[in-house]
């Protein structure tokens, strides 16, 4: 009896210690699940990055001659009534308000501003495949950045330019110690009558034919949150509605001004 008990204890210890022989397929399953986890995490960041837009230009070693050559280049122009692609970073489609403003000056098409960073996961690999060829294919895939692919799509559609904008809505509160307004990104928090709003926008314009680009950040507008005076009990609903209306008005005002300014700059 004692002998059987000893055997059971040894077997249990062997299993708990993780000493069970593992087959190669088990190892591939473990590594595969880890890759899938990394992919799901990487797709959370849906905003376009500078690398998506500018490729590797922001990390290249730039000489003084490169700068002077860029200065001698032709001025960037997007004539009125040109066919353009409009993209809002982090959104499937640009907001209707800016589409309406852009449509006053250009023929507008839209494209998703959510980059697809998910790489295909393969379970079965050809054992006879040359590893050098595989590494070259990976390098080619990585060199094809988001903007290069979008330029190809725009070229097929005979569009003149690609206009990407990155926007951030922020709230600000006055700090009596710093004697200035401290700003932070708006995250649907409850606002008070001491809160200010501002809408930051950055434009990147890319010439489809040449790949030349220009970037521009217009002066932003700020507004103070104002709640209507009401004696009703459902003040929370009233405040939410008032906040939404003020955010919409701020965006409409900003879009109308910056689109008009952009047209004057680059026509």
C-alpha positions in Angstrom: 0.0 0.0 0.0 2.8 2.3 0.9 4.5 1.5 -2.4 1.4 2.5 -4.4 1.1 5.7 -2.4 4.7 6.5 -3.2 4.2 5.9 -6.9 1.2 8.3 -6.9 3.1 11.0 -5.1 6.0 10.8 -7.6 3.7 10.9 -10.5 1.9 14.0 -9.1 5.2 15.7 -8.4 6.3 14.9 -12.0 3.2 16.5 -13.5 3.2 19.6 -11.3 6.8 20.3 -12.0 6.0 20.5 -15.7 8.3 17.6 -16.6 5.8 16.1 -19.0 7.5 15.6 -22.4 6.4 18.3 -24.9 6.0 17.6 -28.6 7.1 20.1 -31.3 3.5 20.9 -32.1 2.9 22.0 -28.4 5.8 24.4 -28.7 4.4 25.8 -31.9 1.0 26.3 -30.2 2.6 28.2 -27.4 4.6 30.4 -29.6 1.6 30.9 -31.9 -0.7 32.0 -29.0 2.0 34.5 -27.9 2.1 36.0 -31.4 -1.7 36.2 -31.6 -1.7 38.0 -28.2 0.9 40.5 -29.5 -1.1 41.1 -32.6 -4.3 41.8 -30.7 -2.4 44.3 -28.5 -0.8 46.0 -31.4 -4.1 46.6 -33.2 -5.4 48.5 -30.2 -3.4 51.6 -31.2 -5.7 52.7 -34.1 -4.2 56.2 -34.7 -2.0 56.8 -37.7 1.6 57.4 -36.6 4.2 59.6 -38.3 5.8 56.5 -39.7 2.5 55.5 -41.3 2.3 58.9 -43.0 5.9 59.9 -43.7 7.5 56.4 -44.0 11.1 56.3 -42.8 11.8 60.0 -43.6 11.7 61.0 -40.0 14.5 58.6 -39.1 16.8 59.1 -42.1 20.2 60.8 -41.7 19.6 64.2 -43.3 22.4 66.3 -44.7 22.6 70.0 -45.2 22.4 69.3 -49.0 19.2 67.4 -48.5 17.6 70.4 -46.7 18.8 72.8 -49.4 17.4 70.5 -52.2 14.1 70.4 -50.4 14.0 74.2 -50.2 14.6 74.4 -54.0 11.7 72.1 -54.7 8.4 73.2 -56.2 5.8 74.7 -53.9 3.0 72.3 -52.9 -0.3 73.1 -54.6 -3.8 71.5 -54.5 -5.9 73.5 -57.0 -9.5 74.1 -56.3 -11.9 71.4 -57.6 -9.1 68.8 -57.5 -10.0 65.2 -56.7 -8.6 64.4 -53.2 -8.8 61.6 -50.6 -9.7 62.8 -47.1 -8.6 60.7 -44.1 -9.2 61.3 -40.4 -6.6 59.5 -38.3 -8.2 56.8 -36.1 -11.6 56.9 -37.8 -13.2 54.7 -40.4 -14.4 57.9 -42.1 -13.9 61.6 -41.6 -16.7 63.5 -39.7 -19.5 64.6 -41.9 -18.9 68.3 -40.9 -15.4 68.4 -42.4 -16.5 66.5 -45.5 -19.2 69.1 -46.1 -16.6 71.9 -45.8 -14.1 70.2 -48.0 -16.7 69.5 -50.7 -17.1 73.2 -51.2 -13.6 73.4 -52.7 -12.6 69.9 -53.7 -14.1 66.6 -55.1 -13.8 64.5 -52.0 -13.4 60.8 -51.5 -12.8 59.2 -48.1 -10.6 56.5 -46.8 -10.2 54.7 -43.5 -7.7 56.3 -41.1 -7.3 53.0 -39.1 -4.1 51.3 -40.2 -4.2 47.5 -40.5 -1.2 46.3 -38.5 -2.3 42.7 -38.2 0.2 40.4 -39.9 -1.0 36.9 -41.1 -0.1 34.1 -38.8 0.8 30.9 -40.5 0.8 27.5 -38.7 2.3 25.3 -41.4 5.5 26.4 -43.1 7.2 24.8 -46.1 10.3 23.1 -44.7 12.0 23.4 -48.1 11.4 27.2 -48.3 14.6 29.2 -48.5 15.0 31.3 -45.3 16.7 34.0 -47.3 13.7 34.4 -49.6 11.4 34.5 -46.6 13.4 37.3 -44.9 13.4 39.3 -48.2 9.6 39.0 -48.4 9.3 40.3 -44.9 11.5 43.2 -45.6 9.6 44.1 -48.8 6.3 43.9 -46.8 7.6 46.2 -44.1 8.9 48.8 -46.6 5.4 49.1 -48.0 4.1 51.8 -45.6 0.5 52.9 -45.2 0.9 56.2 -47.2 2.7 54.4 -50.1 -0.2 52.0 -50.4 -2.7 54.8 -50.2 -0.9 56.8 -52.9 -1.2 53.7 -55.2 -5.0 53.6 -54.5 -5.3 57.3 -55.2 -3.3 57.0 -58.4 -5.7 54.3 -59.6 -8.5 56.7 -58.9 -6.8 59.7 -60.5 -6.8 61.7 -57.3 -4.5 64.7 -57.1 -3.7 64.7 -53.4 -4.2 62.9 -50.1 -5.3 65.0 -47.1 -4.8 63.5 -43.7 -5.8 65.2 -40.5 -5.1 64.3 -36.9 -7.4 65.8 -34.3 -7.6 66.0 -30.5 -10.3 67.5 -28.3 -9.0 68.8 -25.0 -10.4 70.1 -21.8 -8.6 72.8 -19.7 -8.9 74.0 -16.2 -7.3 77.1 -14.7 -4.5 76.4 -12.2 -4.2 79.2 -9.7 -0.7 78.1 -8.7 0.7 78.0 -12.2 -1.6 80.9 -13.2 -2.4 79.2 -16.5 -4.8 76.7 -18.0 -3.7 73.1 -17.8 -4.9 71.0 -20.8 -5.6 67.3 -21.1 -7.3 65.1 -23.7 -11.0 64.8 -23.4 -12.2 61.4 -22.3 -16.0 61.9 -22.0 -15.6 63.0 -18.4 -18.2 65.2 -16.8 -17.5 68.9 -17.5 -18.2 71.9 -15.2 -18.7 75.5 -15.9 -15.0 76.1 -15.0 -13.9 73.9 -17.9 -12.6 75.2 -21.3 -12.5 73.3 -24.6 -10.1 73.4 -27.5 -9.9 71.4 -30.7 -6.4 70.8 -32.1 -6.0 69.7 -35.7 -2.9 68.9 -37.8 -3.1 68.5 -41.6 -0.7 66.5 -43.8 -1.1 67.0 -47.6 0.6 64.5 -49.9 1.0 64.9 -53.6 0.0 61.5 -55.2 2.3 61.8 -58.2 5.5 62.9 -56.5 5.1 61.9 -52.8 6.0 65.4 -51.8 4.1 66.5 -48.7 3.4 69.6 -46.6 2.2 69.7 -43.0 0.3 72.5 -41.3 -1.3 73.1 -37.9 -3.8 76.0 -37.8 -4.5 78.2 -34.9 -6.9 76.4 -32.6 -10.1 77.8 -31.2 -11.0 77.7 -27.5 -14.4 78.1 -25.8 -15.7 78.1 -22.2 -18.2 75.4 -21.3 -21.6 77.2 -20.5 -24.6 75.3 -19.1 -28.1 76.8 -19.5 -29.9 77.9 -16.4 -32.7 75.4 -15.5 -34.8 74.6 -12.5 -35.6 71.1 -13.7 -34.4 68.0 -11.8 -32.9 66.2 -14.7 -30.0 68.6 -14.9 -27.5 65.8 -15.8 -29.3 65.2 -19.1 -29.4 68.9 -19.8 -25.7 69.2 -19.1 -24.8 66.3 -21.4 -26.9 67.8 -24.2 -25.3 71.2 -23.7 -21.8 69.7 -23.7 -22.5 67.8 -26.9 -23.9 70.9 -28.6 -20.9 73.0 -27.6 -18.4 70.4 -28.8 -20.3 70.2 -32.1 -20.3 74.0 -32.4 -16.6 74.2 -31.6 -15.8 71.6 -34.3 -18.0 73.3 -36.9 -16.4 76.7 -36.3 -12.9 75.1 -36.5 -13.6 73.1 -39.6 -15.1 76.1 -41.5 -12.1 78.3 -40.6 -9.3 75.8 -41.2 -10.6 74.4 -44.5 -10.9 77.9 -45.9 -7.4 78.8 -44.7 -6.0 75.6 -46.1 -7.5 76.3 -49.5 -6.0 79.8 -49.5 -2.6 78.4 -48.6 -2.3 75.6 -51.1 -4.5 76.4 -54.1 
